[in-house]
Amino acid sequence: MEDFKFDVGEIKKEHEHSIIDCTFTWEVPDFLDRTEKAIRSPSFSFLKADGQWADFNMVVFPKGKTKESKYITMWFRLNGNCEPDWFTFTIKIKNDEEFNPKNWFPSPTFFDTTKNENCFEDLEFKKNSTLVQNRETLLPNGAITFLVNIKNEIRERKPDPSEDLAQDLDYVFPELEFTDFTIICGEKRFPCHAFMLTARSEVFYGMLKSDFKEKINMELRIDTIQPDIVYEMLRFIYTAQVEDMSLEKTMDLLKAADQYQLLGLKDICGTRLVKKLTNDTVFSLLILGDTYQEENLKGKAIMHAVKNAKTLIKTPGWELTTREHPRLMIEVTSHLIQDKDSE
């Protein structure tokens, strides 16, 4: 890693609010002429509001992370002891006065390290064409200067009785007692509580409120879902927690969540599947998001397909999806045209 010019800006301290406000600059020479794919910044160290030191670093991809990308792409990662803190950061290019949220980040981006958030990846920062067109202003002598502002605030956490409830339910879930209802899946039997099922799922509520056989027998047979998926569905019903699962299992869990109207579980699965978007998975996840009305997953899959269209259009997945899901691929094509028009 080269030793780039690195200056620490003004540090503002507001101890009455437990806030630290720091601004850093990172100058990268010959930015548009660099041959390496990624450039890593030095570590930026700062004294947090709690008196402990922390540091962060950035990685910038001058020509984007992929060949098809039209944007500078950035990563930002907090290091060190960062719990239980709350951070915001802002990045912009020196001398850039435009206010266009699509191209840069003037509004704060949040980190909540109490939720293990310490890294943002693949931030599409600014179009390469914009840098070329404004070379004299944004790249004086060929160098780009990033201005990075980071704020750290310590928020006092008040005891939350609901956390005790969640912990207690998580503790008892593996071996439930005093049960009054049973879900049968293959050779597996899952004893559980009718009141929990009805409180968490409109489907279970309707099933057990009416005189269906499930209410009469106080049991439900499920033949369309695998036992491990049923177990994870019940885990969510009791604890609002979900184990990490493979791509296929997460897709199956989303389908089960949709079937039993567990909207919170469906959102969790959709969010996790977004992180599994690749050129190999994009079409199956696009179809899944559309079929089960998981709009965030569908939207991110469309964005991925548009961003990587030059590669994907040559694959069997593009042809198969076009043939079997023409309406869906019309949406992808429409976004692709809009993207080209905006260049």
N, C-alpha and C positions, 0 to 999 in steps of 0.2 A: 504494500500500500504506500502510495506517495505521501509525502508530508505536505499537505495543502495548507494554504494560509488559513488561519483559524483564530478569530477574535471573539472574546466574550463581551457582550454588550452590557448595558446597565442592568443591575440587579435591584429590584424594588422589594422591600420587605414591609409587610403589613402584619406584624405579629398579633395585633388585636383580632385579626380575622384568620390567623394561621395561613397566610398566603405568601408564596414566593413567586415572583414574576421575573423571568430571565429571558434575554434576547441574545441569540448567537448568530454569527455569520460564517458561512462556509463558501470560500472562493475556489472554483475549479477552473484552471486555465485550459485554453484550447478545447473548449467543450465540444464543439461540433466536429472537431477533427480527431477525436479520440477513437482508438481502434478497439479498446476493450469493451465487452458487453456491459459490464457493471462497474461502478466506481463506489467504493466504500469511504465514508467520511471517517475522520478521527472520532474518538469518544468525546462527547460533550459532558463534562461533569458539572454538577450544581448541588448546592446545599439545600436540602428540602426544608419544608416548614417545620418538620419535627427535629431538625438539627442533624439528621443523617445525610450522608452523601449518596447520590445516585448518578447514573450516567445513561446516555442514550447514544445511538449512532444511526446513521441513515445510509441507504444504498440507493443510487440513482442509475437508471438504465437510459443513457442519452438517446438511444434510438428506439426505445420501447423494449418491453420484455420479449415480444414476438416480432417476427418479420413484418406481420401485417399491421402492427400498431402504428398509429400516427401521433402518439403522445409520448412525452417523457414519462417514464414510470418510476415511482419511488416506493421504498420501504422505510419504515420508521419503527425502531424497537427500543423500549425501555429496558435497562439492565439493572442488576443490583437489587437491594432490599427496597421494594416499593409498596409494601402493604402497611397499613390499610389506607392507601392514599387515593387521591382523585386528581387527575391531570387534564389539562387541555393543551393543544398545540396548534399553531398556525404556521404555515409555510408560504412564502411568496418569493418572487425574484426581485432583486434590487432594481429600482427604476421602473418597475411595472406598476402603473397607476390604474390600469383597467379593473373593473369590478365585474367579473364574469365567473360565477361559481362553477361553471362547467369546466373552465380551463385552469383554475387554481383554487386555493383553499384559504380565502380570507376569513371565513367563519370558523370558530373553534371546532376541532375534532376531539372527541372525549375519550379518555382512558379511565376505566374504573378498575383498579388493580385488585379491589376486593372481589371482583368477578373474574380474576385471572386474565384481564385484558391488558396486554403489554406490547402488542405488536399490531401494526397495520401494514398490509402488504398490497402490492399492485394498485397503488393510487395513481390514476391517470391524471397527471399534473398539468401539462400544457402541451399544445400541439407543436410538433417540430417545425411546421411551416410558419408558425407565429414567430418563433425565434429567428428563423432565416429572414423573414420580412422585416423584423425589427432588430437586426443584428447590431446596429450602431448604438441603440439605446440599451438593449438587454445583454449584449455581449461585447462590452468595450474591450478592445485589444484581444478579443476572442475568449475572454473569461466570463463565466457566469457566477453570480453571487447569490446564494440562497440565504434568506433571512428566516430564522427559525425562532419562534417565540413559544416558550413553554411556561405554563402556570401550574403550581402545585398547591393544593388546598387540602388540609386535614379537616374532615368533618367528624364531629363527635357522633358516635353511633349510640342511639338509645336502645335499651333492651327491647326486643320484639318478641312478645309471647308466642306469636305464630311460628317462630323458629323452633321453640321447644316442642310445639305440636308436630311440626314436620320431622324433627329428629326422633320423637317418640314413635311416630308411625313408621319411619324408616327402620327403626330398631325391631319392631314387632312384625313387619311385613313378611320376612322369610318363613315364619311359623305362626300363622294367624290362629287365634283361639276364639271360642264362642261364636263360631260362624253359623250362618243360617241359609246359605245358598252355595251351590256348587256349579262350576263351569267344567264341562267334560270336553276334552279335546284329544281325540285319539284314545290312547291308553292313559293319558294324564288326567288327573282330577285336581281342580283348583278350588278348595274351600274358600269362601269369602263372605262378605257381609252385604246384604241387600241394600242397606241404607247408604253404603259407600257407592255402590254401583249407580243407584238412582240419583244420588246427589251430584254425581260427576258426569252422567251421560243421559241425554234426553231419550236415547233409544232404550236404555235399561229402564228408565222411568216409565215410559209408555208400556214396555213389556210387562213390568211388575204391577202396574196400576190396573191393567185390564185383566180379564179372566182368561188369559192365555195359559197354555199348558205349563209354561215356565213358572208362572205364579203358583199354579196348583201343585206342581212337583218340586218347586223351589230348586230347579236345576236347569241349565242351558247346555245343549250340545252344540259345539262349533266344529264343523267339518271342513270349512274352507280356509282356515288359518292354522299355521303351524303352532305347536305347543309353546315353543320359545317366544313366539310373537305374542301369544296370549299372555304369557307370564310378564313380558315387558309392558303390555297394555295395562295389566293389573298393577304393576309397580307404579306406573304413572298415576293411576286412579288413586292409589293410597298415598304416594309420597311426592308426586309431581316431579319425580326424577326419572331419567332414562339412561340406560347404559349405552356406551359407544358400541356401535354395531357395524357390520360390513355394509357395503353399498346395497346389496340385494336385500339384506334383512331390514335396513332402514326404509327401503322402498315398500317392503311388505308391511312394515309397521305403520307407514303413512296411510296405506290402503285400509288397514284395520281401524286406524283413528278416524278416517273418513266414514267408514261403515257404522261406527258406534258414536259418531258425532263428538269425538274428543278433540275439540278445536285447538286446545293448548298443545296437545301431543302432536297434532298435525303440523302446527307451526314449528315446533322443535325439529321434527323430521325434515320439513322443508328447508329450514335454515342449515341443517347439517348436510343435506344433499347439495345445496348450493356450493358448499366447500369441496364437493366431490366432482364438480363439473370439469370435464376434460374433453378433448376431441373424441375420445372413445365412448364417453357416457352422455354427451350432450343431447343426442336425439332421444334416447330412452328417457332421460329426465325431462326433456321438453314435452314429450307425450304424456308422461306421468303428471306433470304440473298442469297440463291442459285438461286431462281426463278428470282429475280430482280437484280442479279449481284451486290449486295452490299457486296463486298469482305471482308471488315473489319468486318462486322456483321457476315458473314459466318465463317470467320476464328476464331473469338472469340467464336462463338457457338461451333465449332469443339473442340477448346481448353477446353471449359467448359465440353463438353461431355466426352472427354478423361480423364480429371481430376477427374470426378465423375462417371466414367464408372462402378465401382463396384456396385454403387447404381442404376444407370440408367438402366443397362442391365436387371434388374428385373422388370422394369416398362412396362406398356402397350405402352407407347410412343416409347420406343426402338423397340418393336416388330412391331408396326404399321408403323413406319418410315422405318424399314428394308423391310417390305413387299411392301409399296407403293413408296418408293424412294431408291431402292437398290443401284443405282450408288452413291448416296450421302452417304449412310452408309458404302460403301466400302472405301470412303475417310476417314471417322471417324475411321474405323477399321485399315486402313493403318497408321494413326497417332498414334493410340493406340499401335500398334506393334512397331513403331519407339520409342515411349516413353519407352516401356519395354526394348528395346534393349539398350537404353542409360543408364539404371540403372547400 
